[in-house]
Amino acid sequence: MARECSIVVVGAGVVGLAAAAALARAGRFVVVLERNGGIAREITSRNSQVIHAGLYYPKGSHKAVLCVAGRELLYERCAAQAIPHRRTGKLVVATNEREVSFLERLAAQGVGNGAPGLELVDGAAVRRLEPAVRAVAALYSPASGIVDAHAFALSFAAEAEAHGATIALEAELVGVEPAGGGYKLGVRRRGGELETLRCDGVVNAAGLGAERVAQLAGIDTLARGWRIHPCKGDYFALAPGAPLRFERLVYPVPAGAGLGIHATLDLGGRIRFGPDAEYVDKEDYRVDARKAERFAEAVRRYVPSLEAAWLSPDQAGVRPKLQGPGEGFRD
């Protein structure tokens, strides 16, 4: 690893790698520090791998603006670089009349954000689109889709390295000191040895570790409202022989800390349900098999034929949230 560089990016998830690729393309000498033994091993790979259309965020918020712009950039990059992806479309389903009013508000918000082609459909249309689903109405989003998130991240890693960036694995940032208009960083490598790296600037893309990185740089994260609240979500996979098929993503009306336990597809046609949402104190990627009945009960609200015996533990992810338990939207 170089002893000096222009920019250090902390974290080799998709955000850090995209930043590294852009900076390297602009002529900066970039070093990416990743504490794991490979790229994209945490948040990037432990999620639903869904391309969102821009429905869920308040108009004008950073999340709304970046989701809509990022969706099209993502599809363009996938098409240009043959990254596996598919525009599956998505149904957000209402199982009673009270939830229909939520769909109407969600549709208006999505249109305001720039989500294209949104359509409110009735229960009969839902059954034609997805015969296993029972709902009184749904919001159909044709621009939603799925992507191979690891392949997407690899494309940025390859681009960054092609423009001279270095990706240092098993390299954990442990110290940040201002030094001559830049920074002196302490980096712990595999085996515990410490190295010093000097740079002009630091990009904090450390995901669950982003608050710690900010604190190393002397930032009072509590005073700024930047405390990270880890929120765990488990997934269960549908048995290959189960008599259920979906062609689209199917989401319930959101409740609580997440978007609800939804039905997702991967590019091989495998079906998963999840995630749930549970605030936790530490990273723990074990999935409790005893949750199968709870998952089945939640999904049966819109897929009444689902049986718990068809579900098996799949994976878990832990996402960093600015809002804690019971708190509202944070941008």
N, C-alpha and C positions, 0 to 999 in steps of 0.2 A: 504494500500500500504506500502511496506517495506520502511524503512528509508535509507537503504544501499543495494547496489547490485554490481555485477561485471560490467554489461553493461546495459545501457539504450538505447532502440530503440525508436526513435521519429517517430511515424506514423504507424498505423495498417492497411495499405493497403497491397497488396500482397507482395510487395518488403520488407516492414518492417517485416511482419509476417514470410516470408521465412528466413530472416536474423535471426530473433528471434529463429526460430525452429533450425537452424543450430548451433547457439551459445549455446542454451540450451542443444542440443544433445551432444555438446562437453564438457558439464559440467559447463558452466557458469551460474551464477544466473542472470537472465534477467528480466528486467521490460520494458514493452512496454507502451508508453504514446500515447493515442489517444484522440484528442480534441472532437470528435463526440461521440454520445451515442451508437455507434455500430461500428464494423469493416468494412472496405472496402466500405465506403459510398461515396467516391469521385472518384478519377481517376480509381480505380480498377473496379468499377461497372458502370461507365458512359462512355463506349466506345463500340466498335464493337464486343468485345469478340472474336477476330480473332487470331488464331495461325498462325503467319507469317513464311514463308519458308526461307526468307533471300534474297529477290530480290533487295531491294531498296537502300542498303547502299554500299558505296565504299569499294572495297576489302581491307581487312586489318584493317578497322576501328573497334573500339570497338563494335559499333552497329551491324556490320556484323558478327563478331566472336561470340558475345553473343547471337544474334538472332538464329544462326544456332545451336549452342550447346544447348541453352535453349529450342529450339523447341523439340529436341529429349528427353531431360530431362522432359519436360512438358508432352509429350505423355506417357512416361514411368510411370510417377507418376499417371497420370489419369488412366492408365490401371491397375496399381497395387492397387489403392485405390478406384476403381469404381467411379471416378469423371466423371460426364456426359461430353462427348466430342464427336466430330465426325470429321474424315478426309473428308471434303467435296470436296476438290480441289478448285482451283480458276482460273478464266479466267481474264486476263488483256487484254482488247479489244482495237483494233485500228479501228477507224471509217473512216480513209482515208490513203492514201499511205504514207504521211509524218509521220504519227504515227507508221507505220510499221517499219521504221528505228529505232525509239525509242525502240520498242519491241525487235528488234535484239540486240541493245546495252544492254537492260535490261536482256535479256536471257544470254548474255555473262557474264555480271556482276554476275548474280545469279549462274551460273555454277562455276565461280571463287570463289564465297563465299561458295560453297558447298550445294546449294539448289538442291535436287535430282529430277530426272525425268522430268525436264523442256522440254516442246515441243512447237514449233511454229506450229500453225494449221491455215488453211485457213478459209474463211468465211463460206463455206459449212459445214465444221466440227463444227464450232461454232453453226450453226443452228441445227445440229444434237444433240449437247450436250445441248443447251439451245434454244429452238425454238423461244422464245420471243426476243432474242438478235439479233441485226443486226450489223455486223462488217465485215471488209474486211480481218481481221486476228486477232489472239489472241495468247497470251503466256499462256499455260496451266501449272499450278503448282499443281501437285497431292498431295504434302505434306502439303498444307495449310488446315486449318480447323477451327473449332469453339469449345469453351469451356464454361462451366458454371463458369464464373470468380468468382462469390461469393462462390460457393462450393469449388473451387480451393483454395481461400483464407482461407476458414474455415478449410481446411485440414491442413494448416500450423499453424493456431491458435491452433487447437487441439493437434498437435504434440508438439508445444512449451509448452503448458500447461502441457502435459503429462510428460515433462522433467523438470517441476518445474518453468517455466516462469510465470510471472504475467502480465496480460493485463489490464491496468488501463484505463477505459473509462471516458469520460468527464474530461480529465486530460491534460491541455495545458501547454507546456513548455513556461515559461516567463522569465527565467534568467539562464545564464551559467557563472560560475566563476571557474577558476583553483583553485584547493585545494589539496595540498599534493600529487602531482603526479597524481591526478585524477580530478574530477569535483564536484562542488556543484551546484545542479540544483534547480531553483525555479519552482514550479508546481502549477498552479491554478486549483482547483477542482470545481466540481459543487457547485453552491451557492457562489462562489467567494473566498472561503478560500484558503490560500496559505500554501503549504507544502514544505519542503526541502528534497531533495534526493541526497545522495552522491553515486558516482560510479567511476569506474576505466576508463570507456570509453563510448563514445556516438556514435551511428549509426544514421546518419541523413537520414531518409527515409520519410520525411515530405511532399513530393510531391509539391503541390503549395506553401506550407509554408517552403520549404527547404532553400530558400535564407534567409528568416527571421531567421531561426534556425542558419544558418551559421553566420549571423551577430551578433546574441546573443553571439556566441562563439568568437567574435572579428575578424572574417575573413572579409577582404575587398573584397566583392563579385564583385564589379565593376572593381577593379584592376585586379582580376583574370579572368574576363570575364565570371562570373557565374551569371549574372543577369537573372532572370526568366521572360519570356514574356508569360503571360497567353493567350492561344488561344482557343476560344470557338468553339464548333461544335454542331450543332443541328441535330436531327434525325426525320424523318417522317416515320410512319408505313403505310404499305399497308393494305387497308380494306380487311377483311377476304373473302368477296364475290367477290373481283376483279378478273377478268379473266387473271391472271398472275401467273405463277409458276416458281420457280428456284430450281435447285438441287445443285447448286454450288454458291460460291461467285463470283460476277462479278464486276470488277473494270475498270474504264476508265484509259487512260494514265494520269499519275499525272500532276497536274498543280497548281501553287501557293504554299500556305503554307501547303497543305495536300496532300492526295493521291487521291483526287477527290471524288465526291458524288457517292458512290458505293452501290451495292445491297448486303445486308447481310442477313443471316438466323440466327434464334436462334434454340435451340434444340427442340422446340415445332413446328417448321416449319413456324413460323411467319416471315414475310419479312419486313425489314426496309431499308430505303435509307438514307445515310449520311456517315460521317458528312461533313458539309461545314467547312470553316475555317475563323474565324474573331478574330483578336487580340482585347483584351478587357482590361479594367483597373481593373475590379473586378469580383468576382465570381457571376454569374447570370445564374440560371438554367432554366429560362423560355424559352419556344419555341414560337416564333412568328408565329402564324397560317397563316399570310399573306405571308410567304415564300413558301407556298405550290406550287404556280405556278412556282416560280424560281427553286425549286427542280425538279419539273416535266420537266421543259425545259432542265435542265442539264442532267437528266436521259434519256430523249427522244433521245439524241444523239446516244444511243446504245439500248434503248428499246422504239421504236417509238410509240407503242400502249399505253403507260402510259398516264393516264389522271389525272390532278391535283385533281379532285373530289374524286379520290381513296385514297388520302393521308390525314393523320391526324397527328397532332403534337404528338411526342412520348417522347423523352427525350433530354437533352443536357448534354454535358460534357465540362470541361475546362482542357486542358492539358498544362503542363509547358514546354515551349520550350526555349532552349538557343539562338536560332536564332530569331531575331526580324523581323518585316516586311521588305521584300525585301532582306533579308540577305540569304546567301547560307548555305550549310550543316554545322552543328556543331556536333561534336562527343561527 
